[in-house]
Amino acid sequence: MVEVMACPSIEDVMDTTTAACAASSELMERFLSGHWTPRTRANYRFILARWLDWCLTHGYDPLGGADATALETFIAELKTAG
């Protein structure tokens, strides 16, 4: 049997107390309520939470202010972190 580690919720990895973070969190949860399997939703939640946190840490609007270079940098940092 393969053990599946639980992915954190967005609240586990970033502060959602600001209005912008709360709005991003709500939008992400609506997106994730689609027709995917629970594991797919958990994986999407995991990476999207990190994207939102990364954008906010680096001064990008995660819903429209980040460009391809920002996304490539984010991906490179994820790969470096393992």
N, C-alpha and C positions, 0 to 999 in steps of 0.2 A: 504494500500500500504506500502510495506517495503522500507525504505530509505536505499540506499546503499552508503556507504562512499567511496569516491575515494581513491584509493591507490596511494602513491607517486611514481614518477619515480625514477630511481636510482640516478639521479642528485639531487633529493630533499633530499636524505639521506646521500649521501657521495660525496666527492670531486672526480670528474672524470678527473681532469686536468693532472694527471700523466699518462704516457704511459701505465703502468700496469692497472690502473683503467679504462682508456679508452678502452683498449683491453678487459678487463673483461666485461665492459658495452656493448661493441659491440657483444661479444659472447652471453651474456645473451639476448640481444634483438633479435639476430638471433634464439636462442632457443625458445623464446617466440612467434616468428612469426609463430609457428606451427598451428595446426588445432584445437585449443581450443577456447572456447567461450571467449568473452571479459572479463567477470568476472573471469574466471580461469586464463587468462593471467595476469590480475591485481593482483590476489592473489599470483601467482608465482613471479611476479615482486616484490611485497612487501616483501616476505620472502627471495628471492634471494638477493635483495639489502641489507637487514639486514645481511645475511650471508657474503656477500662480505665485508661489513663494519666491521663486527665482526672479520673476518679473518685478515684484514689489521690492525685493532687496536691491535690484539693479536699476530701479527707477523707471521701469516700463509699465505702461497700461497693458495688463494681460489680455484685455479684450479688444485690442485694436491698435495699440501703440508700439508693438514689437514688430520688427522687420525680420527678414530671412537671416540676416547676420546675427541677430539676437538669438533666434532659434538654433542656428548652427553652433553658437557659443554655448548655449544651454546643453545641447546634445553632447558636445565635446566635454563639458564639465561632468556630465553624467557618466560618460565612458571613462573618464579619468578616475572618478570616484569608485567605479566598479559597480 
